[in-house]
Amino acid sequence: MRVPIWLLSTFVLLLATFPSGVHAASDNPKLTPLVAEIIAPPHVIPGSDGRRHIVYE
């Protein structure tokens, strides 16, 4: 049994119009704090170009 292309495309179009259960983002975003630590302090290294460069990880 072969399904006509117009019937298949109509079915796909109808599926695309229904909500997928994913909710849109709310108008009031939740703000969360950012927590970070320095693993190693930066070091100043003289470069081959005669300038000082900061090396960090």
Contacts in CASP RR format, 6 or more apart in sequence:
PFRMAT RR
TARGET T0000
AUTHOR 0000-0000-0000
METHOD contacts of the structure
MODEL  1
MRVPIWLLSTFVLLLATFPSGVHAASDNPKLTPLVAEIIAPPHVIPGSDG
RRHIVYE
39 57 0 8 1.000
40 56 0 8 1.000
40 57 0 8 1.000
42 54 0 8 1.000
42 55 0 8 1.000
42 56 0 8 1.000
43 54 0 8 1.000
43 55 0 8 1.000
43 56 0 8 1.000
44 52 0 8 1.000
44 53 0 8 1.000
44 54 0 8 1.000
44 55 0 8 1.000
45 52 0 8 1.000
45 53 0 8 1.000
45 54 0 8 1.000
45 55 0 8 1.000
46 52 0 8 1.000
46 53 0 8 1.000
47 53 0 8 1.000
END
